[in-house]
Amino acid sequence: MGSAGSTTAVDNDRIRITTWTFEVEGANTGHHVHEHDYIVVPVTGGTFTITDADGGTQAMTQLAGVPYLGTAGTAHDVVANAPAVFVEIELK
């Protein structure tokens, strides 16, 4: 498991809402596979390094308040390059 903090506010048969908090540079989610399509809503914005299942990396920038979509089956680890917070909404 990663070092980023997570708090789940809602988890029912239709939706799961989790707030991810990266308190320090290098905090990460840990490698995981998304079971459902999801929406990410950045709270603070920030930059991240994404490591995919094959070990490849890419840089990602989140803009505060600008949501984006993710798809079921995505496998990755998300590492913050500075403190950051985002909300993840999974559609079951």
C-alpha positions, 0 to 999 in steps of 0.5 A, a space after each residue: 500500500 502507498 503512503 498517501 492518505 485516503 478517506 472514503 466518504 461514500 461507498 454504496 452499490 452505485 458509487 465510491 467517493 474517496 479523497 486522496 491526500 498526498 502530504 509530502 513530495 513522494 507520497 504515493 497511492 501504491 500500485 493498483 488497478 481501477 475496477 470501475 470507470 472514475 472521475 478525478 476532481 483535483 482540489 489543489 492541483 499539482 504534478 504527479 509521476 504515473 508509473 504504469 503496470 509495465 514500469 513506464 512513467 509519465 508526468 501528469 499535471 492536475 489543475 485545481 477544480 478541473 475534473 477528468 475521466 479514467 477508465 476501468 482497468 487502468 493499472 498504475 501508481 500515482 506519486 505526488 511531486 509536491 503536497 496535493 489533494 484530489 477526490 476520486 469518484 468511482 462509478 460502479 
